[in-house]
Amino acid sequence: MDHVVTIQDLANDDIVSVLDRARELLPVAHGDKRNDVLAGKILATCFFEPSTRTRLSFETAMHRLGGNVIGFADPSATSHLKGETLADAVRMVAGYADAIVLRHPQEGSAQLAAEISEVPVINGGDGAGQHPTQTLLDLFTIREEVGKLEGLTVGLLGDLRYGRTVHSLAAALARYDTTMHFIAPKSLAMPRRVTTELPDGWSAHAALDGILPELDLLYVTRIQKERFPDPEDYARVAGAYTISAEILRDAKPTLRILHPLPRVDEIATDVDGTDHAAYFRQAFNGVPVRMALLEMLLGSD
């Protein structure tokens, strides 16, 4: 495994290895144990789009493993503002670091970077494309919260058109005999380029009614205003779904709710105190999972 651009870059054995190793690294992720396996290594975090969880958890992961971090979170403070191309930026950064985490608004940017970089490239989100490391931490969270990955009934709700997290997650869940319900307004339905790659076992819906009692897991996404080319299109679907504690009275007691965060109004705060809420634990899980991935990519020599 040289680069992680899409979840398809990881075989099932790779995924299991990352999840198993992440569990072993939990004490290190919490700061209770020390691990310096990546001492002397440098990770470059190049974020051309805003990020909180992905950038900070990657940086925390690298520091917890004894490595160092360089990078930027504001492209306007880089030569990007002077017209430097992404290709030139990647070639330059590859000379400074042992691996690159790239977030960029253009779909396909991570693939471009991987094709020209001499060091591993990890896709931290490429527009409406994929977000494979988010999928790894989602799978880790599901296994920790539900106890297994196989044979679950999962609802994916919200912005399925532009939501790169659900594109990667659907592809991964399909490997585990998952029944998937895609719940979204028609204008935000899961793209055909995603569904055509899925086996039978999924269905599309406009509402959560009637589906909720069947679910083992509900994955909620924000309707992403920044992805809409027309503000009026966004206004028509904003606030389409809100999950509240009252709605969850019809859910299984064991249902777990995930969300890649940040949230706006799609999950009411009264859900936070219920047993269903797993999204803040999910956010923390980015640290051990990304530690395991970095160790796999950089720790062999």
C-alpha positions, 0 to 999 in steps of 0.5 A: 500500500503506497497511497490511500486515495480511495477506500478501494486502495485497501484490501479487506485484510488491510482494513482489518489490520488497521482496525485491530492495530487502532484498538491496540493503540488506544492507550497511546491515543489517550496519552496513557502510553508512549510510542515513538515508532515514527520518531524522525518522520515528518508528516505534511498536512496540506489543507486547501479546505477548512478542517477541524477533526481530520487535520487535528487528528492526523497531527495528534496521531503523528505526534503521539507516534513520536513524529513531527508535522509541517503544513498549512490550514490556510492556502491563502498564506501559501504560494497557491495565492501566487498561482502555484499549481497543485502538481508543483506544490505536491512535488515541492512538499514531497521533498520536505516530508515522508508522507502527505495528507491532502485536502482539496476542493477538487475531486480527483486532486488526491489521485493527481497528487498520488501519481506525481508524489514520491512519498505516500499521499493520503486523501483527506477529502477531495471535493465531493469525491472520497474520504477514505480515512474517515471511512476507516474510523467509521468502521472502527467506531461501528465495530466498537459500538455495535460489536461487528461489521457483518450483516448490519442494517444501516441508514445513510441520511442527508446529503448523499450527493456531495457527501464524500464520507458516505461515498466511501462508507457505502463502498466499504459497507458493501464488503460486509453483507450490509443492508443499506437504506439511502435517505435523502431528498431526490436532488441529494440522492446517492450518485449513480457512480457510487450505486452502480458499484454496489451489490444488491441490498440497498434502497433509496427513500425520501423519509426515515419513517418506517425505516428507523425501527429496522436500523442498527446504525444511522449515519447522519450527514450535514447538508453542505451549503459550500458544495451547492453551485446555486444558493437557491438549491441549498435553500430548498433542502436546508433543514430537510431532516432533524433527528431528535430524541423524540423521533428516536423513541421508535428506534432499537435501544441498541441503535447507534448514531454516527455523524462525521461532524460538524453538525448544524441542525440535523441532530438535535442536542437532546440526542447527545445525552442518549445511548444512541449518540456515538458521534463524539466518540467517533470523532476521537477514534480518528486519532488511533485509526490514523495512528495505525494507518501512519504506522502502516505506511511509515513504520516499516523502515 
